[in-house]
Amino acid sequence: MSLIHGLHFQNLKGDLLGGLTAAVVALPLALAFGVSSGAGAIAGLYGAIFVGLFAALFGGTPSQVSGPTGPMTVVMASVFTQFVALDPQNGPLFAFTVVMMGGLFQMCFGLLKLGKYVTMVPFPVISGFMTGIGIIIILLQLGPMFGYPSSADAVTALKAIPYYMTAADPAALLLGSVTLAIVIFCPKKLARIIPPALLALITGTVIYQLFHGHTYLALIGHIPTGIPQLQIPRFSLEIVTDMLFAALMLAVLGSIDSLLTSLVADNMTKTQHDSDRELIGQGVGNMVAGLFGGLPGAGATMRTVVNIKAGGSTPLAGGFHALVLVCVVLGAAPLAEQIPHAVLAGILIKVGLDIIDWRFLVRLHRAPLFVACLMLLVLVLTVMVDLVTAVFTGIFIANVVTVKRLADNQLDSIRVIDSVAGNNEGLSKRERKLLAETRGRVILYQFDGPVSYAAAKGLAAKLQGRNPHDALLLDFSRVPLIDVSTALAIEDMITEAQQLGRDVHIIGLNPIVKDILSRLKILGLIPQSFCHETRSEALATAYAMVFRDEIN
């Protein structure tokens, strides 16, 4: 395994152009995300630099460009607000420590090879979650758009809308509206030359500078230059649980965000990313970003797409993107200090609109009722409660329903066969003859496929209402595996049958199933002579045991 995945120098021109284009797109967003998070514009730039550089160097998606994203910024804003409120002096250090911890979690996900599982979150949950985040971003930017500070949370912003609309600052509203109009309606031909967000940033700032003598709006303000200071990790036993929870949320969200973008990159480049390596790279990037006071980041879809379209295909593009942003920090910080918050608000409202899952929303009324309700539930919880509650509630409900459906399908596939019912399809001619000769006194319980714990409690119900019988045959010929719950349910069936004086025979155990039943000492409940390789052998033995008096 090479140190840098996908690195070569045969596409140098394309990588440099792709990195430069991605940096131009990233600049206004990094500034806006930094201000929106509460950590400051420089935190957004540091996040774009460090996550962009180290995720490119150590990640598993060569063409991906990483940095602060809308979803990660929403979580970080909540983290920053929470810990600053608890401890105004050390709060920022706690927040950046959470970023480092989140990066460490991501590295652990990759080392444990969990990459293939991260994107298995059900679609309605992702759709509701991302739409909720888009709405949160829009709500939080309404304050700056109308000339006021950003609200602490979405609910507060929602309640403040009537006040914003009746007491808006005309200059801020006009400037924010012009910015929003540019990013939405920028002609495609012009957008190929200069990214709409950068065009809006420059235009809005120039307009304000021309007319700022007549009004005053909140600006980004001082942006530090030079080498960033180390943020020494800071912990407190009183809030360590909150820190771990927030870090895990950042890690999971960043992992999902990054790997979904990796899928987009794969589709465009016709390549295959290494998901576990990508998580390690993202984790390293976030750890370094937190160490230097940067926002957490993830694979950024827009930056990745423009990089690929401009010719970038190796980690050199992501590294050069970070280098360009370093030059901005060192040389252009005084210019960025003059950018009004209203301009950034207009740019971020467009980001929020883009994050909303419009493609699914317009078809929501056509979706199954459960899917639509789950999506809306996650959306409402995301906006009105918090992101963690929304995601875990959505995943829990989706998994419970999925497990119930799988259990029903598994139970439907299990057949109880006897000579009276006549449902002996799939049996050989000899097996049918042997079963018919038992005259209903032998029942064959035929499993089909794996049986999960959720189906275990329904196993015995299959036998209810059957005719009185003297022998029960459990056919495992088509069962590749069972879990402990299923094994214990089978034990209950065996002991109940034996208490009623019935013989129990087992058929066709493979090594995996046999090992589980042996470990739990369930196989020991049945005489060795009642364990059979084939149904014919079991039916013949059962017949001989049931009718032994008549035979003798």
Protein Blocks (a to p, Z undefined) as FASTA:
>chain_A
ZZbghiafklmmmmmmmmmmmmmmmmmmmmmmmmmnonojklmmmmmmmmmmmmmmmmcb
fkbccdddfklmmmmmmmmmmmmmmmmmlmmmmmmmmmmmmmmmmmmmmmnopmmmmmmp
cfklmmmmmmmmmmmmmmmmmmmmnopacdfbfklmmmmmmmmmmmccfklmmmmmmmmm
mmmmgcfklmmmpcfklmmmmmmmmmmmmmmmmpccddebjadedjdddddddddfklmm
mmmmmmmmmmmmmmmmmmmmmmmmmmmnopacdfklmmmmmmmmmmmmmmnopacddddf
klmmmmmmnopabfklmmmmmmmmmmmmmmmmmmmmmpcfklmmmmmmmmmmmmpcfklm
mmmmmpcfklmmmmmmmmmmmmmmcmklmmmmmmmmmmmmmmmmmmmmmmmmpccddfkl
opaghiafklmmmmmmnnopaccdddedjddfklmmmmmmmmgopacdfbdcddfklmmb
dcfklmmmmmmmmmmmmmnopacddehiafklmmmmmmnommmmpcfklpcfbfklmmmm
mmmmmmmmmmZZ
